[in-house]
Amino acid sequence: MLTDSHCHLAYPGLQERLDEVLAQMHAKGVTRALNICTTLEEFDAVHAIALKFPGVWASVGVHPDNEGVQEPTLDDLVRRAALPRVIGIGETGLDYFRLGDRTVADMAWQRERFRVHIRAALQTDKPLIIHTRASAEDTLAILADEGQGRARGVMHCFTEDWDVARRALDLGFYISIAGIVTFKNAQALRDVAVKIPADRLLIETDSPYLAPTPHRGKTNEPAYVAYVAQALADLRGVPLDTLAVQTSDNFSRLFLH
C-alpha cells in the first residue's frame, strides 16, 4: 500500500481524465492520495473529487505564489476545513523565488497569509501542508512564532538542506520527498533523504508536476509515487514494502488521527 501525500487532481492534465488516472494509481498499488487545494476558487472542484473517489482526501488553502485570487480569511479556511474529507490546511507557506523587482519586505502580504493558515490549523487541529522556496528562514521563524509549539504538518516537496530539515523535524513536522529525488542532479537531496527518521517520512508526486525518472518531462500522476518509493527504499537500504508501510502509516498518523 502506497500513499501519495500531495497531488493536484483538479489541475489540467489530470482532471479531464480522472477515472483513468485513478485506475492507474490503484494498478500501481497506490491506494490513497491527498488532493491539494491552492485557491479558494478551486476548492469546490478539489473537494468534489475527494467526495467522489474512495481513498482520496482534500485540503483547503491558498498557495503563496497565487496573486489576484480571493484572499483567505480565518473563517474561510475554518469553515471549509470542517467539511467531510478535508484533512489538511494548505498548500501554504512562503515563496521568495520569483521576487522580480520586489524585495522580501514587499512580501509582507504573503507572510500574513501564511499566519492566517497557521491560525486555521491550530483552530481546527488539522495539519499544515507547507511550501517553502528561497524562504526557509522566514518559513521556520513564522512556524515557530505563530505555531506556538502546537502546529503540526509536513514540509512538502522538500528540497532544502539537512539543517532546515532538522529544524523542521524539531518543530514536530514531517518531511515529504517527491520525484526530484530521482533526478541525476539531486544528490544533495538524496543525502538529506537518507537521514530523515523513518517515522517522519512521507512521499508524494506533486503531480501533474515533477514527474520522476523515467517519466521526467511528462505529466506526473499519483501512480508515479511508486518510483519515488522505490528510489527511497534503495537509498535507505530497506525493502520497498517496508518503506510503503512506513510512509503510509506516517500519513495516517499525521492526517487521519
N, C-alpha and C positions, 0 to 999 in steps of 0.2 A: 504494500500500500504506500503510494507516494502522494504528497500534498503540495500543490503549487500555491504558495502563500501570498502571491502577488501577481495578478494578471488584469488586463483591461479588456474584458469580453465585449464591452459596449463600443469599442473603437472600430473604425473601418478596417477591413481585412479579417475581422473575426465575427463581428455582429451579424453580417449578412449570411454567414454560413455556420451558425451556432450549432445546429444539430450535428453537422459533420465534425466540427472542432471538438465537441464534447464526446462524440463517439470515438474519435481517435485518441482523445485523452484517456478514456477508460480502457481502450485496447492496449495502451502502454502501461497500464497499472496505476494510473494517476486517478485516484478516486475522489479527491476533494480539491477545491480551488476557492480562493478568496478574490472576488471581483471588486476591483478598486475604483472608487469614485474620485474624480479630480475637479468637478464643478458641481454646484447645486443644480445647474441647468440639466446635467446629465443624470442626476441621482435617480429619477424615476425609472429610466431605462436600465441603469445598473441594478436597482432593486428588483425590477421585474424579472430579470434573468435569474437572480437568486431565488425568487419565489417559484419560478417555473421548473428549475432543474435541481434535482436532489444532489447533494454534495457540493453545491455552490452557495457561498455566502457573499454578503456585500459589506462595504464600508461607506462612510459618509465623510466628505472633506473637500477642501479646495486646495489644489496644488499650488505651491509657492510661485511657480512660473506663470500662472494664469492671471492675466490682467484684463480689464474690461469685462469682467464677469460679475455675477452677483456676489457681493462681499458677505461672508457668512457671519451671522450673529451667534452668540452663545445659544439662544433659543432655537435658531435654525438647525444647529447641529444636534442639540439635545433631543428635539422632537423627532428628528429622523433616526437618531440612534436607538430610539425606543421601539422602532418598527421591527416586525419579525425578520429574522435572518440578517440583521445588521449587527456586526460583531466587532467593528473597529472604527476608530476616528482617524481619518486621513484619506488620502495622502496629504501630509502636511510637512512643514519644516522650513528650511531656508535654502536659497539658491542664488549665489552671487556670481555665477559663471558668466552670465550674459549681461553684465552691467552696462556695456556700451559707454555712453558719455556720463553715466551716473556714478555716484560714489556709494560706498557702503552706507554712509549716513542717509543717503536718499532712499534706502530700502527699509526705513522705519515702518512703513505700511506692512511689509512682509513679516517683520518681526512681531508686530501687533497681531496679525492674522494667525501666526503660529501660537501666540499666547492664548488666543481665543480657543483654538483647538485643544490646547493642553487643559484649559479650564473645563471644556466639554468632556474630555476624557476623565478628569477627576470627578466631575459631577455624575457621570453615567457609569463609572467604574469599568470603562472599556479601554482596551489597549490602543496606543498611538501607533500609526504607521508613518515612519519618519523618512523624509527625503532630505539629504544634505549634499550640497555640491559647492565646493570652494567656500565653505561657510562652517566648517566643523567647530571652530572655537565658539562662535556665537550660538550655534545649534545646541552644543552641550551646556553652555552657560545658561541659556534660557530654560532648557530642560531642568537643570538643577535648581534654578531660581523659582520658576513658576510651578514645577512639578512637586516641590516641597518633599522630595524623597518618596512620594506616593505614586507618581506617574509610572506607568509601565508600557511596554510596547516593543517595537522592532525597528532597527535601523535597516531599511530595505535597500536592496541592490548595493551592498556595501562595497566601496572602492577606496576607503581611506587606509591609513597605516595602522600598525598594531597599537600605537599609543592611543589613537582615537577609539579603536575597538575596545581596548582595556578600560578606558574611561566610560564608555557606553555600558560595558558589562558591569562596571562598578555602580552605575546608576540603576542596575537591575534590568537592563534592556537585552533583548535577543539580537542576533546578527543574522541577516539573511543574505545568502550568496546566490547570484544569478549566473547567466550563461557567460558572462565576461570571464569567469574563472577558466573557461576552456580556450580562451584566445591565446595565441602564441606570445603576445607581448604583455601578458598579465602575470608574470612570475611574482611580482610584489604582492598581488592579491592572493596568489596561491600560498605564499609564505605566511600570510595572515590567516588564511582559511584553515591551515593545519593546527593553528593554536587555539581556535575557538572551542570552548568547552562543549562537550557532546550534548549537554543538557540545555545549551543556549543557541543551538544552530538551527536555522531554517533554510529552506531552498525555495527558489522562485524562478519564474521566467521573465517577468515584467513584459510579457507579450502584449501587443504584437512587436515589441522592440527587442533588440539584443539577442537574436537567435544564436544558440550555442553552435560551436563546431559539431557536426559537419554541415549545418544549415545556415551558417553565418551569411548575412546579407539578404536572407529571405524573411518572409513574415514569420514571426515567432508565434508559438501557441502552447497551451498548457501541457500537451503531450511531451514537449521537448524538455520538461523539467527532469525527465529520466536521464538525459545526457548530463545535466548538472549534478544529479545524484551520483551517477557513475564516476564522473571526474573527481568529485569529493571523496567518494569511497576509496578510489585508487590513491589519492593524495594522502588520506588519513590511514590507509592500510587496514581497512575494515571491509567485510563483505557488503555488497550492495543492499542486501536485505536488512542488515544491521543499521546502515545509515537511513534507510527508508523508515524503519520503525522509530529510530531516534528522532528524526526530524518531524515525523507525523505526530508522535507523542508530544513533542515540544509545541507544535501548532495547537494541539488540543488543550494543553496546559495553559497556553497564553490566551487563546481566543475563545475557547468553549467551556472553560470552568468559571 
